[in-house]
Amino acid sequence: MEISRLDKLLAFLQNEPEDEFLKYALATEYLRLNDSEKALNYYEDLVNNHPNYTGTYYHLGKLYEALGRKDDALSTYEKGIEITKSKRDMHSLSELQGVYMNLKGFDDDDDDY
C-alpha cells in the first residue's frame, strides 16, 4: 500500500514538530485536498509562531479571501508586506502588494491620471 503525501508529511512533522516548511507543506496539501479548516489552522500557526516565513502571508490571505473574510485577508497582506520589507524579500513583497491593492479595489489599469 502506498503512503499518501499527506501521511508522509504528518509523519515528518511528528519528528520535527516546529519545522516551518513542513507546516507550510501541510497547509498547502490540506488546501489541495479541499480541507480549508485544517489548511487555515496550519497557516495561522505559521503566522503566529513563525512570522518570518514570508510565503505564508500570500496563501493565508488568499484563503481568507476565498472564505469571504476580506478584513482578515487585508490585515494578513499588510503584516506580510511589513515583514517582507524588513527582510528585503522583494519578490514576496511585490506579490503581496499586488493582491493587497487588488483587494482594496485598485488595479494596474487605474493609472490613467
N, CA and C atoms as a LAMMPS dump frame, in Angstrom:
ITEM: TIMESTEP
0
ITEM: NUMBER OF ATOMS
339
ITEM: BOX BOUNDS ff ff ff
-5.0000000000000000e+02 5.0000000000000000e+02
-5.0000000000000000e+02 5.0000000000000000e+02
-5.0000000000000000e+02 5.0000000000000000e+02
ITEM: ATOMS id mol type element x y z
1 1 1 N 0.842 -1.189 0
2 1 2 C 0 0 0
3 1 3 C 0.886 1.251 0
4 2 1 N 0.558 2.188 -0.871
5 2 2 C 1.334 3.421 -0.979
6 2 3 C 0.885 4.422 0.08
7 3 1 N 1.868 5.033 0.701
8 3 2 C 1.576 6.054 1.715
9 3 3 C 1.3 7.373 0.99
10 4 1 N 0.238 8.05 1.38
11 4 2 C -0.119 9.31 0.734
12 4 3 C 0.864 10.411 1.109
13 5 1 N 0.898 11.43 0.295
14 5 2 C 1.746 12.591 0.56
15 5 3 C 1.386 13.197 1.92
16 6 1 N 0.097 13.262 2.214
17 6 2 C -0.349 13.81 3.495
18 6 3 C 0.195 12.982 4.661
19 7 1 N 0.082 11.67 4.56
20 7 2 C 0.595 10.807 5.629
21 7 3 C 2.096 10.972 5.82
22 8 1 N 2.823 11.107 4.722
23 8 2 C 4.272 11.313 4.811
24 8 3 C 4.586 12.618 5.532
25 9 1 N 3.884 13.679 5.158
26 9 2 C 4.122 14.982 5.789
27 9 3 C 3.797 14.942 7.278
28 10 1 N 2.694 14.296 7.626
29 10 2 C 2.316 14.188 9.04
30 10 3 C 3.361 13.393 9.828
31 11 1 N 3.912 12.349 9.224
32 11 2 C 4.961 11.561 9.884
33 11 3 C 6.221 12.4 10.072
34 12 1 N 6.588 13.169 9.056
35 12 2 C 7.754 14.047 9.179
36 12 3 C 7.544 15.073 10.288
37 13 1 N 6.321 15.61 10.371
38 13 2 C 6.03 16.629 11.373
39 13 3 C 6.127 16.064 12.792
40 14 1 N 5.807 14.8 12.959
41 14 2 C 5.949 14.188 14.284
42 14 3 C 7.4 14.23 14.749
43 15 1 N 8.33 14.072 13.816
44 15 2 C 9.755 14.104 14.151
45 15 3 C 10.295 15.524 14.279
46 16 1 N 9.684 16.461 13.582
47 16 2 C 10.121 17.866 13.587
48 16 3 C 8.899 18.77 13.775
49 17 1 N 8.3 18.792 14.975
50 17 2 C 7.019 19.487 15.17
51 17 3 C 7.059 21.007 14.978
52 18 1 N 8.225 21.601 14.98
53 18 2 C 8.3 23.053 14.781
54 18 3 C 8.906 23.434 13.432
55 19 1 N 8.976 22.48 12.522
56 19 2 C 9.537 22.75 11.2
57 19 3 C 8.546 23.574 10.374
58 20 1 N 8.922 24.802 10.085
59 20 2 C 8.004 25.711 9.389
60 20 3 C 7.729 25.264 7.959
61 21 1 N 8.702 24.688 7.281
62 21 2 C 8.448 24.214 5.924
63 21 3 C 7.432 23.076 5.922
64 22 1 N 7.544 22.16 6.881
65 22 2 C 6.578 21.058 6.954
66 22 3 C 5.171 21.574 7.243
67 23 1 N 5.062 22.556 8.119
68 23 2 C 3.747 23.139 8.409
69 23 3 C 3.17 23.792 7.153
70 24 1 N 4.014 24.494 6.425
71 24 2 C 3.59 25.141 5.183
72 24 3 C 3.154 24.081 4.159
73 25 1 N 3.946 23.017 4.043
74 25 2 C 3.612 21.938 3.103
75 25 3 C 2.293 21.272 3.488
76 26 1 N 2.074 21.091 4.78
77 26 2 C 0.808 20.5 5.234
78 26 3 C -0.37 21.416 4.937
79 27 1 N -0.214 22.69 5.185
80 27 2 C -1.291 23.638 4.88
81 27 3 C -1.636 23.582 3.398
82 28 1 N -0.613 23.574 2.578
83 28 2 C -0.81 23.533 1.128
84 28 3 C -1.47 22.222 0.702
85 29 1 N -1.053 21.13 1.316
86 29 2 C -1.641 19.826 0.986
87 29 3 C -3.11 19.767 1.414
88 30 1 N -3.413 20.256 2.601
89 30 2 C -4.813 20.278 3.034
90 30 3 C -5.655 21.153 2.107
91 31 1 N -5.09 22.256 1.67
92 31 2 C -5.818 23.116 0.74
93 31 3 C -6.077 22.374 -0.571
94 32 1 N -5.081 21.636 -1.04
95 32 2 C -5.231 20.85 -2.271
96 32 3 C -6.328 19.795 -2.11
97 33 1 N -6.473 19.292 -0.887
98 33 2 C -7.481 18.274 -0.6
99 33 3 C -8.836 18.887 -0.215
100 34 1 N -8.96 20.198 -0.374
101 34 2 C -10.188 20.942 -0.066
102 34 3 C -10.581 20.885 1.4
103 35 1 N -9.605 20.796 2.28
104 35 2 C -9.863 20.854 3.714
105 35 3 C -9.389 22.221 4.216
106 36 1 N -10.22 23.226 3.967
107 36 2 C -9.859 24.603 4.293
108 36 3 C -9.606 24.813 5.777
109 37 1 N -10.358 24.124 6.613
110 37 2 C -10.216 24.313 8.057
111 37 3 C -8.823 23.893 8.539
112 38 1 N -8.371 22.733 8.108
113 38 2 C -7.036 22.281 8.528
114 38 3 C -5.947 23.133 7.897
115 39 1 N -6.139 23.523 6.646
116 39 2 C -5.178 24.409 5.991
117 39 3 C -5.073 25.717 6.766
118 40 1 N -6.219 26.261 7.129
119 40 2 C -6.265 27.506 7.884
120 40 3 C -5.527 27.37 9.218
121 41 1 N -5.721 26.253 9.902
122 41 2 C -5.035 26.039 11.18
123 41 3 C -3.521 26.083 11.02
124 42 1 N -3.003 25.427 9.983
125 42 2 C -1.553 25.416 9.776
126 42 3 C -1.038 26.781 9.338
127 43 1 N -1.745 27.45 8.429
128 43 2 C -1.309 28.79 8.006
129 43 3 C -1.325 29.763 9.187
130 44 1 N -2.372 29.716 9.993
131 44 2 C -2.441 30.622 11.148
132 44 3 C -1.363 30.291 12.174
133 45 1 N -1.069 29.011 12.356
134 45 2 C 0.03 28.626 13.237
135 45 3 C 1.335 29.228 12.728
136 46 1 N 1.537 29.198 11.429
137 46 2 C 2.761 29.753 10.86
138 46 3 C 2.886 31.253 11.108
139 47 1 N 1.83 32.022 10.847
140 47 2 C 1.956 33.472 11.043
141 47 3 C 2.073 33.831 12.519
142 48 1 N 1.512 33.003 13.398
143 48 2 C 1.603 33.275 14.83
144 48 3 C 2.92 32.818 15.442
145 49 1 N 3.445 31.689 14.994
146 49 2 C 4.634 31.11 15.616
147 49 3 C 5.901 31.187 14.772
148 50 1 N 5.744 31.478 13.488
149 50 2 C 6.885 31.596 12.572
150 50 3 C 6.629 32.794 11.645
151 51 1 N 6.509 33.981 12.208
152 51 2 C 6.087 35.134 11.406
153 51 3 C 7.038 35.516 10.271
154 52 1 N 8.273 35.076 10.323
155 52 2 C 9.221 35.419 9.266
156 52 3 C 9.179 34.472 8.08
157 53 1 N 8.306 33.475 8.135
158 53 2 C 8.14 32.568 6.989
159 53 3 C 7.219 33.275 6
160 54 1 N 7.805 34.068 5.133
161 54 2 C 7.054 35.035 4.332
162 54 3 C 6.075 34.429 3.334
163 55 1 N 6.335 33.218 2.866
164 55 2 C 5.437 32.612 1.882
165 55 3 C 4.033 32.384 2.398
166 56 1 N 3.882 32.359 3.694
167 56 2 C 2.582 32.085 4.302
168 56 3 C 1.568 33.192 4.046
169 57 1 N 1.991 34.432 4.076
170 57 2 C 1.063 35.566 4.059
171 57 3 C 0.215 35.62 2.79
172 58 1 N 0.82 35.358 1.663
173 58 2 C 0.065 35.355 0.405
174 58 3 C -1.022 34.278 0.444
175 59 1 N -0.634 33.07 0.805
176 59 2 C -1.579 31.951 0.759
177 59 3 C -2.65 32.05 1.841
178 60 1 N -2.283 32.505 3.013
179 60 2 C -3.292 32.702 4.061
180 60 3 C -4.266 33.797 3.652
181 61 1 N -3.754 34.882 3.106
182 61 2 C -4.633 35.955 2.632
183 61 3 C -5.592 35.472 1.569
184 62 1 N -5.085 34.688 0.62
185 62 2 C -5.943 34.151 -0.436
186 62 3 C -7.009 33.215 0.135
187 63 1 N -6.633 32.428 1.143
188 63 2 C -7.611 31.542 1.777
189 63 3 C -8.679 32.37 2.49
190 64 1 N -8.251 33.399 3.201
191 64 2 C -9.236 34.282 3.838
192 64 3 C -10.178 34.886 2.791
193 65 1 N -9.631 35.302 1.665
194 65 2 C -10.483 35.85 0.606
195 65 3 C -11.509 34.809 0.158
196 66 1 N -11.061 33.583 -0.068
197 66 2 C -11.954 32.514 -0.524
198 66 3 C -13.04 32.225 0.501
199 67 1 N -12.723 32.448 1.775
200 67 2 C -13.696 32.21 2.845
201 67 3 C -14.569 33.44 3.114
202 68 1 N -14.391 34.492 2.312
203 68 2 C -15.186 35.706 2.479
204 68 3 C -14.75 36.561 3.647
205 69 1 N -13.523 36.411 4.103
206 69 2 C -13.01 37.152 5.256
207 69 3 C -12.064 38.253 4.772
208 70 1 N -12.632 39.239 4.092
209 70 2 C -11.852 40.297 3.448
210 70 3 C -10.971 41.057 4.438
211 71 1 N -11.503 41.438 5.588
212 71 2 C -10.708 42.201 6.557
213 71 3 C -9.508 41.396 7.056
214 72 1 N -9.71 40.102 7.281
215 72 2 C -8.6 39.246 7.695
216 72 3 C -7.562 39.142 6.587
217 73 1 N -8.028 39.047 5.349
218 73 2 C -7.103 38.982 4.213
219 73 3 C -6.275 40.252 4.132
220 74 1 N -6.934 41.394 4.238
221 74 2 C -6.212 42.673 4.162
222 74 3 C -5.173 42.802 5.271
223 75 1 N -5.549 42.456 6.496
224 75 2 C -4.59 42.578 7.593
225 75 3 C -3.44 41.575 7.443
226 76 1 N -3.719 40.413 6.879
227 76 2 C -2.666 39.434 6.62
228 76 3 C -1.699 39.961 5.57
229 77 1 N -2.229 40.53 4.501
230 77 2 C -1.369 41.109 3.472
231 77 3 C -0.537 42.254 4.046
232 78 1 N -1.162 43.101 4.871
233 78 2 C -0.439 44.227 5.472
234 78 3 C 0.727 43.738 6.332
235 79 1 N 0.47 42.731 7.153
236 79 2 C 1.532 42.177 8.003
237 79 3 C 2.625 41.556 7.144
238 80 1 N 2.232 40.845 6.109
239 80 2 C 3.206 40.246 5.204
240 80 3 C 4.046 41.291 4.49
241 81 1 N 3.422 42.385 4.086
242 81 2 C 4.15 43.479 3.436
243 81 3 C 5.188 44.051 4.398
244 82 1 N 4.791 44.256 5.631
245 82 2 C 5.702 44.781 6.655
246 82 3 C 6.914 43.852 6.833
247 83 1 N 6.654 42.57 6.937
248 83 2 C 7.733 41.601 7.175
249 83 3 C 8.624 41.442 5.945
250 84 1 N 8.024 41.358 4.761
251 84 2 C 8.849 41.186 3.566
252 84 3 C 9.697 42.427 3.3
253 85 1 N 9.191 43.609 3.639
254 85 2 C 10.013 44.827 3.52
255 85 3 C 11.213 44.732 4.449
256 86 1 N 10.994 44.33 5.684
257 86 2 C 12.087 44.273 6.655
258 86 3 C 13.117 43.216 6.263
259 87 1 N 12.683 42.169 5.585
260 87 2 C 13.593 41.103 5.158
261 87 3 C 14.174 41.371 3.771
262 88 1 N 13.698 42.428 3.144
263 88 2 C 14.112 42.778 1.774
264 88 3 C 13.83 41.637 0.786
265 89 1 N 12.698 40.989 1.004
266 89 2 C 12.237 39.909 0.12
267 89 3 C 11.36 40.56 -0.947
268 90 1 N 11.987 41.065 -1.989
269 90 2 C 11.29 41.883 -2.976
270 90 3 C 10.266 41.093 -3.8
271 91 1 N 10.533 39.842 -4.061
272 91 2 C 9.57 39.044 -4.823
273 91 3 C 8.266 38.875 -4.042
274 92 1 N 8.378 38.445 -2.791
275 92 2 C 7.181 38.267 -1.962
276 92 3 C 6.49 39.6 -1.714
277 93 1 N 7.286 40.65 -1.514
278 93 2 C 6.721 41.979 -1.301
279 93 3 C 5.874 42.399 -2.494
280 94 1 N 6.396 42.207 -3.679
281 94 2 C 5.668 42.584 -4.892
282 94 3 C 4.355 41.812 -5.027
283 95 1 N 4.395 40.509 -4.757
284 95 2 C 3.177 39.694 -4.826
285 95 3 C 2.138 40.171 -3.816
286 96 1 N 2.585 40.426 -2.595
287 96 2 C 1.657 40.862 -1.549
288 96 3 C 1.07 42.232 -1.854
289 97 1 N 1.891 43.142 -2.351
290 97 2 C 1.375 44.462 -2.701
291 97 3 C 0.331 44.356 -3.815
292 98 1 N 0.578 43.464 -4.764
293 98 2 C -0.367 43.283 -5.869
294 98 3 C -1.722 42.778 -5.402
295 99 1 N -1.73 41.725 -4.575
296 99 2 C -3.012 41.185 -4.121
297 99 3 C -3.696 42.14 -3.155
298 100 1 N -2.903 42.851 -2.373
299 100 2 C -3.468 43.838 -1.435
300 100 3 C -4.174 44.946 -2.214
301 101 1 N -3.489 45.507 -3.19
302 101 2 C -4.088 46.613 -3.966
303 101 3 C -5.314 46.124 -4.74
304 102 1 N -5.254 44.919 -5.263
305 102 2 C -6.394 44.37 -5.984
306 102 3 C -7.597 44.215 -5.058
307 103 1 N -7.359 43.703 -3.862
308 103 2 C -8.456 43.513 -2.912
309 103 3 C -9.021 44.854 -2.431
310 104 1 N -8.167 45.85 -2.333
311 104 2 C -8.621 47.187 -1.934
312 104 3 C -9.401 47.882 -3.05
313 105 1 N -9.344 47.313 -4.259
314 105 2 C -10.117 47.884 -5.361
315 105 3 C -9.292 48.664 -6.35
316 106 1 N -7.985 48.578 -6.237
317 106 2 C -7.11 49.231 -7.19
318 106 3 C -6.562 48.153 -8.126
319 107 1 N -6.356 48.52 -9.378
320 107 2 C -5.677 47.591 -10.275
321 107 3 C -4.708 48.36 -11.154
322 108 1 N -3.946 47.661 -11.939
323 108 2 C -2.903 48.285 -12.747
324 108 3 C -3.454 49.23 -13.814
325 109 1 N -4.727 49.135 -14.126
326 109 2 C -5.323 49.998 -15.14
327 109 3 C -5.776 51.333 -14.577
328 110 1 N -5.577 51.549 -13.278
329 110 2 C -6.034 52.788 -12.632
330 110 3 C -5.014 53.918 -12.731
331 111 1 N -4.039 53.788 -13.636
332 111 2 C -3.008 54.825 -13.714
333 111 3 C -3.249 55.801 -14.872
334 112 1 N -4.515 56.061 -15.17
335 112 2 C -4.872 56.966 -16.256
336 112 3 C -5.027 58.4 -15.773
337 113 1 N -4.188 58.872 -14.937
338 113 2 C -4.29 60.215 -14.373
339 113 3 C -3.796 61.202 -15.276
